[in-house]
Amino acid sequence: MARARRTQRCVGGMNLCVEAAGTIVALALQSFTLSWDHSVERIEWSERWTIRPQGLVLEEAIVRGTGAGMEIPEGAVLKDGAWRYRPSLPALPELLLSDAGRGTDWTLCDGEGRCRRLSDLVPAAGEVVRLSPCDRAESQP
């Protein structure tokens, strides 16, 4: 699951920086969906995020089933075979992602449905991957 950590704010545009093992990739997008499989139940979880000046804003969480540690919160709606709800979270300066030794990968889709595994963007195996708003100039070749 994603967790937040305080970090220095990036100056400039509304891009998403993906960082791991010293590699930073800046993606020109305003929103994204982050998805992964639950480590025990192997059920897909998704989160829709927008990038705003105040940080990353979680717009909707989508869970395709229930199981161990996957309680559906009150107010969730079952639509198209998935539970959908809006978590009550403030804008976050960053997300830190880890595979927690599971060997799974995270998938990031842009607002137009083009998807990539984070490990295709940065060296993610065994690393913590950091997602944060940034200026495109922060990207390294």
VOKE-815716 format. One line per 8 residues: number of its first residue (from 1); for each residue x, y, z of N, C-alpha, C, O. Coordinates in Angstrom, 3 decimals. Layout:
% residues N
NUM = X:Y:Z:X:Y:Z:X:Y:Z:X:Y:Z ~ ...
END
This chain:
% residues 141
1 = 0.844:-1.177:0.000:0.000:0.000:0.000:0.888:1.239:0.000:2.004:1.198:0.519 ~ 0.426:2.296:-0.554:1.186:3.530:-0.618:1.219:4.193:0.753:0.244:4.117:1.500 ~ 2.333:4.843:1.090:2.401:5.610:2.323:3.104:6.924:2.037:3.853:7.033:1.066 ~ 2.870:7.904:2.863:3.370:9.254:2.612:4.600:9.547:3.463:4.787:8.965:4.531 ~ 5.439:10.465:2.969:6.606:10.943:3.690:6.800:12.399:3.304:6.531:12.781:2.165 ~ 7.262:13.210:4.237:7.477:14.635:3.972:8.717:14.815:3.097:9.730:14.145:3.297 ~ 8.627:15.710:2.142:9.754:15.972:1.253:9.734:17.425:0.809:8.718:18.105:0.954 ~ 10.829:17.899:0.277:10.893:19.255:-0.262:10.065:19.320:-1.538:10.117:18.404:-2.358
9 = 9.317:20.373:-1.708:8.471:20.540:-2.873:9.307:20.858:-4.112:10.305:21.575:-4.047 ~ 8.875:20.309:-5.224:9.502:20.601:-6.504:8.919:21.904:-7.038:7.750:22.211:-6.805 ~ 9.721:22.649:-7.737:9.284:23.920:-8.290:8.903:23.723:-9.744:9.551:22.954:-10.453 ~ 7.874:24.399:-10.194:7.561:24.388:-11.614:6.272:23.691:-11.949:5.269:23.853:-11.253 ~ 6.292:22.896:-13.039:5.108:22.314:-13.629:4.432:21.256:-12.801:4.814:20.956:-11.670 ~ 3.406:20.702:-13.416:2.590:19.685:-12.770:2.903:18.341:-13.401:2.031:17.732:-14.021 ~ 4.100:17.881:-13.256:4.523:16.596:-13.778:4.660:15.612:-12.630:4.653:16.001:-11.462 ~ 4.784:14.343:-12.965:5.002:13.317:-11.960:6.433:12.816:-12.087:6.855:12.387:-13.160
17 = 7.179:12.873:-10.982:8.519:12.295:-10.952:8.441:10.901:-10.347:7.819:10.696:-9.305 ~ 9.080:9.950:-11.012:9.201:8.578:-10.545:10.675:8.378:-10.256:11.513:8.561:-11.139 ~ 11.002:8.001:-9.016:12.402:7.930:-8.607:12.685:6.634:-7.862:11.916:6.226:-6.992 ~ 13.800:5.987:-8.211:14.282:4.807:-7.498:15.758:4.622:-7.817:16.196:4.854:-8.943 ~ 16.504:4.209:-6.830:17.930:3.872:-6.993:18.710:4.967:-7.719:19.577:4.669:-8.541 ~ 18.408:6.233:-7.419:19.144:7.342:-8.011:18.701:7.743:-9.404:19.261:8.680:-9.971 ~ 17.715:7.066:-9.975:17.192:7.413:-11.289:15.876:8.158:-11.120:15.005:7.719:-10.369 ~ 15.726:9.282:-11.813:14.493:10.061:-11.776:13.963:10.196:-13.201:14.699:10.571:-14.114
25 = 12.693:9.890:-13.379:12.027:10.068:-14.666:10.836:10.982:-14.427:10.007:10.706:-13.561 ~ 10.744:12.071:-15.190:9.616:12.996:-15.091:8.631:12.682:-16.204:9.006:12.604:-17.374 ~ 7.382:12.502:-15.837:6.325:12.192:-16.802:5.371:13.373:-16.889:4.885:13.864:-15.870 ~ 5.108:13.824:-18.102:4.201:14.948:-18.320:2.770:14.431:-18.289:2.232:14.014:-19.315 ~ 2.157:14.460:-17.112:0.771:14.075:-16.979:0.134:14.791:-15.806:0.818:15.219:-14.877 ~ -1.178:14.916:-15.859:-1.930:15.621:-14.815:-2.625:14.663:-13.861:-2.962:15.034:-12.736 ~ -2.840:13.423:-14.312:-3.484:12.418:-13.477:-2.909:11.058:-13.853:-2.327:10.885:-14.924 ~ -3.085:10.100:-12.952:-2.606:8.749:-13.219:-3.369:7.761:-12.353:-3.971:8.119:-11.341
33 = -3.324:6.514:-12.781:-3.874:5.416:-11.989:-2.717:4.512:-11.615:-1.899:4.142:-12.457 ~ -2.663:4.166:-10.357:-1.644:3.273:-9.838:-2.347:1.980:-9.447:-3.330:2.016:-8.706 ~ -1.859:0.832:-9.936:-2.507:-0.437:-9.601:-1.467:-1.488:-9.237:-0.304:-1.411:-9.633 ~ -1.926:-2.469:-8.471:-1.079:-3.564:-8.008:-1.981:-4.697:-7.558:-3.183:-4.503:-7.377 ~ -1.406:-5.885:-7.375:-2.144:-7.034:-6.852:-1.875:-7.162:-5.360:-0.734:-7.033:-4.914 ~ -2.939:-7.419:-4.583:-2.820:-7.641:-3.144:-1.870:-8.817:-2.922:-1.961:-9.830:-3.615 ~ -0.965:-8.683:-1.963:0.094:-9.668:-1.762:-0.409:-11.053:-1.373:0.242:-12.043:-1.705 ~ -1.526:-11.160:-0.690:-2.045:-12.455:-0.265:-3.182:-12.923:-1.168:-3.162:-14.046:-1.671
41 = -4.158:-12.070:-1.366:-5.362:-12.453:-2.100:-5.197:-12.427:-3.615:-5.995:-13.029:-4.334 ~ -4.180:-11.744:-4.103:-3.933:-11.608:-5.542:-5.119:-10.962:-6.265:-5.476:-11.349:-7.377 ~ -5.710:-9.980:-5.609:-6.822:-9.220:-6.170:-6.308:-7.820:-6.480:-5.573:-7.224:-5.692 ~ -6.708:-7.304:-7.644:-6.198:-5.999:-8.068:-6.781:-4.847:-7.244:-7.979:-4.790:-6.967 ~ -5.890:-3.941:-6.867:-6.242:-2.667:-6.238:-5.815:-1.584:-7.213:-4.802:-1.725:-7.899 ~ -6.579:-0.508:-7.277:-6.216:0.645:-8.104:-6.514:1.918:-7.333:-7.423:1.966:-6.504 ~ -5.739:2.940:-7.620:-5.985:4.262:-7.062:-5.841:5.287:-8.175:-4.863:5.264:-8.923 ~ -6.817:6.191:-8.287:-6.745:7.281:-9.255:-6.267:8.530:-8.537:-6.861:8.944:-7.542
49 = -5.191:9.134:-9.039:-4.557:10.304:-8.436:-4.549:11.468:-9.425:-4.498:11.267:-10.638 ~ -4.600:12.683:-8.891:-4.354:13.875:-9.697:-3.173:14.608:-9.093:-2.918:14.533:-7.891 ~ -2.455:15.323:-9.957:-1.285:16.094:-9.533:-1.719:17.548:-9.464:-2.113:18.141:-10.468 ~ -1.645:18.106:-8.284:-2.072:19.486:-8.055:-0.934:20.256:-7.406:0.017:19.652:-6.911 ~ -1.018:21.592:-7.401:0.050:22.390:-6.776:0.297:22.008:-5.314:1.431:22.091:-4.841 ~ -0.751:21.591:-4.591:-0.577:21.239:-3.189:-0.075:19.811:-2.980:0.227:19.430:-1.849 ~ 0.021:19.007:-4.055:0.539:17.648:-3.935:-0.278:16.646:-4.717:-1.034:17.013:-5.617 ~ -0.125:15.377:-4.372:-0.851:14.284:-5.013:-2.177:14.097:-4.289:-2.210:13.976:-3.064
57 = -3.269:14.074:-5.046:-4.603:13.970:-4.460:-5.230:12.642:-4.899:-5.369:12.370:-6.091 ~ -5.602:11.828:-3.917:-6.250:10.551:-4.186:-7.730:10.798:-4.467:-8.477:11.205:-3.577 ~ -8.148:10.550:-5.709:-9.514:10.814:-6.136:-10.437:9.620:-5.892:-11.599:9.794:-5.525 ~ -9.913:8.399:-6.099:-10.755:7.215:-5.967:-9.883:5.977:-5.764:-8.809:5.846:-6.353 ~ -10.375:5.070:-4.912:-9.751:3.759:-4.740:-10.717:2.725:-5.297:-11.931:2.846:-5.138 ~ -10.165:1.708:-5.950:-10.977:0.674:-6.595:-10.416:-0.682:-6.186:-9.238:-0.964:-6.405 ~ -11.266:-1.527:-5.588:-10.851:-2.852:-5.132:-11.750:-3.873:-5.808:-12.975:-3.772:-5.731 ~ -11.150:-4.853:-6.467:-11.903:-5.819:-7.269:-12.399:-7.028:-6.473:-12.876:-7.995:-7.067
65 = -12.298:-6.993:-5.164:-12.796:-8.094:-4.340:-12.455:-7.868:-2.887:-11.890:-6.834:-2.530 ~ -12.795:-8.826:-2.046:-12.505:-8.723:-0.619:-11.675:-9.918:-0.189:-11.561:-10.907:-0.914 ~ -11.099:-9.816:0.996:-10.292:-10.904:1.535:-9.494:-10.412:2.727:-9.828:-9.392:3.329 ~ -8.442:-11.137:3.065:-7.608:-10.813:4.227:-7.051:-9.400:4.125:-6.340:-9.072:3.175 ~ -7.377:-8.568:5.105:-6.872:-7.195:5.124:-7.470:-6.314:4.057:-6.907:-5.266:3.739 ~ -8.596:-6.706:3.494:-9.202:-5.968:2.391:-10.647:-5.608:2.705:-11.539:-5.817:1.883 ~ -10.872:-5.071:3.888:-12.218:-4.688:4.266:-12.661:-3.491:3.429:-11.915:-2.527:3.259 ~ -13.860:-3.566:2.921:-14.403:-2.497:2.096:-14.982:-1.435:3.033:-15.797:-1.764:3.895
73 = -14.581:-0.180:2.885:-15.050:0.858:3.802:-16.524:1.211:3.594:-17.089:1.002:2.521 ~ -17.114:1.741:4.634:-18.490:2.201:4.570:-18.599:3.275:3.497:-17.724:4.133:3.372 ~ -19.654:3.222:2.742:-19.870:4.202:1.682:-19.334:3.765:0.327:-19.573:4.439:-0.674 ~ -18.611:2.644:0.278:-18.113:2.146:-1.007:-19.287:1.666:-1.852:-20.289:1.185:-1.323 ~ -19.154:1.800:-3.174:-20.211:1.415:-4.106:-19.671:0.325:-5.029:-18.577:0.450:-5.579 ~ -20.453:-0.747:-5.193:-20.081:-1.817:-6.118:-20.539:-1.417:-7.518:-21.736:-1.282:-7.775 ~ -19.571:-1.227:-8.426:-19.882:-0.807:-9.797:-18.941:-1.533:-10.752:-17.726:-1.524:-10.555 ~ -19.491:-2.156:-11.774:-18.711:-2.880:-12.784:-17.777:-3.912:-12.152:-16.637:-4.072:-12.588
81 = -18.263:-4.613:-11.122:-17.489:-5.688:-10.502:-16.398:-5.243:-9.549:-15.568:-6.061:-9.152 ~ -16.371:-3.958:-9.162:-15.333:-3.460:-8.253:-15.961:-2.523:-7.222:-16.927:-1.815:-7.508 ~ -15.395:-2.536:-6.032:-15.792:-1.597:-4.986:-15.052:-0.292:-5.215:-13.832:-0.286:-5.375 ~ -15.789:0.818:-5.232:-15.201:2.137:-5.483:-15.544:3.065:-4.324:-16.674:3.095:-3.836 ~ -14.529:3.823:-3.900:-14.753:4.778:-2.822:-13.697:5.875:-2.890:-12.677:5.738:-3.566 ~ -13.964:6.962:-2.176:-13.021:8.075:-2.130:-12.475:8.191:-0.712:-13.181:8.648:0.187 ~ -11.222:7.780:-0.504:-10.617:7.912:0.824:-10.500:9.382:1.223:-10.280:10.252:0.380 ~ -10.649:9.635:2.489:-10.536:10.996:3.000:-9.087:11.255:3.408:-8.700:11.021:4.553
89 = -8.302:11.738:2.459:-6.888:12.026:2.695:-6.579:13.441:2.210:-7.166:13.901:1.231 ~ -5.661:14.133:2.886:-5.210:15.426:2.355:-4.272:15.186:1.170:-3.848:14.056:0.929 ~ -3.955:16.235:0.444:-2.954:16.132:-0.630:-1.632:15.680:0.000:-1.259:16.150:1.075 ~ -0.939:14.781:-0.666:0.325:14.235:-0.155:1.495:14.771:-0.966:1.393:14.886:-2.188 ~ 2.616:15.104:-0.307:3.772:15.589:-1.045:4.447:14.494:-1.872:5.140:14.790:-2.846 ~ 4.245:13.220:-1.484:4.844:12.113:-2.222:4.212:10.802:-1.787:3.547:10.722:-0.754 ~ 4.437:9.772:-2.603:4.072:8.401:-2.266:5.338:7.575:-2.280:6.165:7.727:-3.179 ~ 5.506:6.702:-1.302:6.615:5.759:-1.283:6.039:4.364:-1.484:5.157:3.936:-0.739
97 = 6.537:3.663:-2.486:6.026:2.348:-2.841:7.109:1.304:-2.655:8.273:1.538:-2.981 ~ 6.724:0.153:-2.132:7.671:-0.934:-1.941:6.994:-2.240:-2.285:5.788:-2.389:-2.088 ~ 7.761:-3.193:-2.799:7.153:-4.491:-3.072:7.157:-5.364:-1.825:6.636:-6.479:-1.848 ~ 7.745:-4.863:-0.727:7.764:-5.565:0.566:8.203:-7.018:0.422:7.715:-7.893:1.138 ~ 9.124:-7.272:-0.503:9.643:-8.613:-0.692:8.709:-9.555:-1.438:8.989:-10.750:-1.538 ~ 7.596:-9.033:-1.965:6.620:-9.884:-2.641:7.025:-10.200:-4.075:6.544:-11.174:-4.654 ~ 7.897:-9.393:-4.646:8.281:-9.607:-6.029:7.248:-9.099:-7.013:7.328:-9.407:-8.202 ~ 6.267:-8.319:-6.541:5.254:-7.779:-7.441:5.714:-6.429:-7.958:6.695:-5.864:-7.474
105 = 5.006:-5.926:-8.931:5.345:-4.639:-9.520:4.100:-3.767:-9.531:2.975:-4.261:-9.461 ~ 4.317:-2.492:-9.618:3.262:-1.501:-9.680:3.061:-1.127:-11.141:4.019:-1.085:-11.913 ~ 1.822:-0.856:-11.518:1.509:-0.400:-12.867:0.994:1.021:-12.790:0.126:1.330:-11.973 ~ 1.528:1.890:-13.643:1.121:3.284:-13.701:0.505:3.542:-15.065:1.138:3.305:-16.094 ~ -0.742:4.033:-15.072:-1.430:4.357:-16.317:-1.680:5.860:-16.356:-2.039:6.464:-15.346 ~ -1.488:6.453:-17.522:-1.768:7.880:-17.655:-3.267:8.077:-17.864:-4.018:7.103:-17.924 ~ -3.703:9.317:-17.974:-5.114:9.637:-18.129:-5.734:9.119:-19.414:-6.959:9.101:-19.540 ~ -4.918:8.697:-20.369:-5.425:8.180:-21.643:-5.367:6.662:-21.718:-5.614:6.081:-22.774
113 = -5.039:6.012:-20.595:-5.044:4.558:-20.547:-3.766:3.878:-20.984:-3.729:2.651:-21.085 ~ -2.704:4.648:-21.250:-1.416:4.026:-21.584:-0.750:3.615:-20.273:-0.562:4.436:-19.375 ~ -0.397:2.341:-20.177:0.114:1.794:-18.920:1.552:1.292:-19.064:1.968:0.807:-20.116 ~ 2.294:1.432:-17.955:3.672:0.929:-17.880:3.929:0.409:-16.475:3.378:0.924:-15.502 ~ 4.751:-0.591:-16.376:5.207:-1.054:-15.072:6.262:-0.062:-14.581:7.061:0.440:-15.371 ~ 6.261:0.217:-13.288:7.265:1.144:-12.754:8.671:0.612:-12.978:9.603:1.397:-13.152 ~ 8.843:-0.706:-12.977:10.166:-1.281:-13.209:10.661:-1.051:-14.632:11.852:-1.212:-14.901 ~ 9.765:-0.677:-15.552:10.184:-0.312:-16.905:10.660:1.138:-16.964:11.329:1.534:-17.919
121 = 10.318:1.931:-15.946:10.722:3.337:-15.898:11.981:3.559:-15.075:12.858:4.331:-15.462 ~ 12.063:2.882:-13.944:13.202:3.039:-13.026:13.588:1.663:-12.499:12.775:0.740:-12.545 ~ 14.822:1.506:-11.994:15.241:0.213:-11.434:14.523:-0.044:-10.113:15.028:0.312:-9.048 ~ 13.334:-0.668:-10.184:12.465:-0.788:-9.018:12.684:-2.056:-8.191:12.265:-2.097:-7.034 ~ 13.319:-3.079:-8.735:13.457:-4.355:-8.029:14.176:-4.164:-6.696:15.341:-3.769:-6.653 ~ 13.465:-4.449:-5.624:14.053:-4.338:-4.289:14.239:-2.918:-3.791:14.786:-2.712:-2.708 ~ 13.801:-1.949:-4.548:13.970:-0.542:-4.192:12.648:0.073:-3.771:11.581:-0.404:-4.157 ~ 12.721:1.122:-2.985:11.549:1.944:-2.729:11.417:2.886:-3.912:12.395:3.502:-4.335
129 = 10.207:2.998:-4.446:9.933:3.896:-5.568:9.185:5.095:-5.018:8.200:4.944:-4.296 ~ 9.652:6.281:-5.361:9.059:7.528:-4.879:8.330:8.206:-6.027:8.904:8.407:-7.097 ~ 7.068:8.560:-5.812:6.285:9.327:-6.773:6.004:10.686:-6.151:5.565:10.764:-5.004 ~ 6.255:11.764:-6.903:6.014:13.104:-6.374:5.795:14.092:-7.514:6.252:13.863:-8.634 ~ 5.093:15.196:-7.230:5.001:16.259:-8.237:6.395:16.835:-8.466:7.193:16.924:-7.533 ~ 6.690:17.225:-9.703:8.021:17.770:-9.971:8.016:18.630:-11.223:7.029:18.703:-11.955 ~ 9.145:19.275:-11.441:9.411:20.037:-12.645:10.086:19.082:-13.619:10.989:18.346:-13.221 ~ 9.679:19.072:-14.864:10.243:18.155:-15.866:11.765:18.282:-15.966:12.431:17.323:-16.355
137 = 12.317:19.424:-15.628:13.770:19.632:-15.688:14.517:18.754:-14.702:15.732:18.602:-14.821 ~ 13.812:18.159:-13.713:14.470:17.306:-12.740:14.858:15.943:-13.311:15.649:15.223:-12.701 ~ 14.316:15.584:-14.465:14.567:14.273:-15.055:16.042:14.135:-15.446:16.662:15.071:-15.951 ~ 16.571:12.959:-15.202:17.932:12.652:-15.617:17.877:11.764:-16.846:16.937:10.982:-16.992 ~ 18.870:11.863:-17.744:18.847:11.004:-18.931:19.013:9.543:-18.589:19.014:8.696:-19.483
END
